Structures are given as C-alpha cells and as structure tokens.
C-alpha cells in the first residue's frame, strides 16, 4: 500500500512539474530567434529594439543574410523560432525536422525591374532576356508560374538567365545596367531603384499573383521548434504577440521604423528604408486561419517540382 501511495505521489509531482514548465514565460527562458536581413527583420524591428533593453533581454535575435544559414540553425536545433521561405519550411517539415508553421509575416516582396519603358504587358516580354536568381528557388518558380499563366512559355518564349548566383549579385547587376531586367526582392529592389533612376518597376509580382489567385503570396514563414512549443505554450503566445505588435507598429509608424531599420543595419539609409517598408508587404497573420491560401501557394511549387517542398504536400500537422 505504501509503495502504491509513493508511486501516486511521484506521478502527481511529475504532472505538476510538467504543468509548471508549460507555464514558463519569456523572462524565464533563454530564447533564440533566427531571422533574415530584409522584410523579415524589418517587420520585427520594434521587437528587436525592445530586447536591447532590460525587459526581455534574455531573447537573442540572430539576423542572417541567407535562408540556408537559417536552415542550418534549424537543423542543429539552435533556433527556437525561425523565419525563412515558406517553401523551405515545408521542405524541412517533410524531411522530419522538428518545426511547425506559426504565421506568415511577409506577403510577397518580388518585383520585375528593368530599364525598358516599352514593356507594359506580359506579352511584351516575349523574346526578352530576364535575369533570375537561383534556378528552382522561390523567385524562379513564382516567375515561371506567372509567365505561364500570362500566356508565355518560360522555356521558349523568354530567355531566363541565371548568371548571377545571389540576390545581391543580381541586384547590383540590374543597378549597374549589366542586366536589363531582373526579378529582385525587397529591400534590394528599393536599393536598385535608388541607385539607378533609369530602372523602374515593370511588374509588381505580388500584385500579379494576387490577381490570379485571389490571395497574396504566402512567401515567408515564421516557424517554431515543435518540442519547445509543446512544453512552453505561454512563451509561444508572448513571442507571437510581440512579433505581431511589432509588424503593426512598423506599418503605422514608418518614420520611426525606418530609423530603427538603419540603426540595426538592415538598410544603410533612412530614405531607402522608408521607401522599402510599404513595398515589403509586412503583415503578421496566424497560419491556422489561412490554411487554404498556404496550401494553394505550396501546390504551385509541388506541381512544378515536388522536391522543392520535400516531395509531398505538408500534412495538417505542419501548421501550429
């Protein structure tokens, strides 16, 4: 009887301890968030600024240049939360990496830039050379999809040129006139327009997508490590709230946000940051309420090449 009572007491204490752990707050844990230099970090810039004080200084936000660097932190489990392309998030999930999709914080930041003012319709691109970064990457797949939907064969009606291997290389080439047209993302698109006033936005690819699909581009994912979130639901709520409030603040206070974006070296100049904010489509939306739009976005990549998102559509557990 005594042994039974002892086992019961141990069980109660373990359950209680688990309950206490699940109710820990942000201030009780060391938390690492991996984000990207660009719209992702621009949207959370107020959050970034707040952690440099004493209120939630136990949070470390790592700002990285390339999605593959974020991916590395996810693979080794060193990031509790991360921001990266939605396609890469789906790929990692389908490969068994321990992260789930919490929200979409950036809704498309791709633009076709060029110096040819005669191009006003998609048919005007026929026979033209267009530079795109990374065959099979998000800009390439999305642009190919838009070409096809607008009556152009991506492999025969236009010449897609992959000579410039990174976003920065391509942006510099368009700004210098070494590439006549290129698919460039924010904030690099604003940098190009600022450096070369002869370059203009030919197509806002985000609007072009929305015309076709009826929903914005669910381009960027905010994910959390599932094992961490399962034991710390209160922390998830606090982090989500802080990021969402930051995104809202950025859009409502573009002047102050631009100053912080320069302060934290996301962009080099205030005017550039001010111009880039509205073009970055920053809007934090919980993934649970927009499953259909996310699935529709990922299905485009699946239909073109299933391996881009891990060989299959992510199941319902992908979304937190």
Secondary structure, DSSP 8 states (H G I E B T S, - for coil): -HHHHHHHHHHHHHHHHHHHHHT--GGGS-EEEEEETTHHHHHTHHHHHHTTSSSSTTEEEEEESSHHHHHHHHHTT--SEEEEEHHHHHHHHHTT-SEEEEEEEE---EEEEES-TT--SGGGGTT-EEE-SSTTSHHHHHHHHHHHHTT--TTTTSEEE----SHHHHHHHHHTTSSSEEEEETTHHHHHHHH-TT-EEEEEHHHHHHHHHSS----EEEEEEHHHHHH-HHHHHHHHHHHHHHHHHHHH-HHHHHHHHHHTTSSS-HHHHHHHHHHT-EEEEEGGG-HHHHHHHHHHHHHH-GGGGTSS---GGGB-
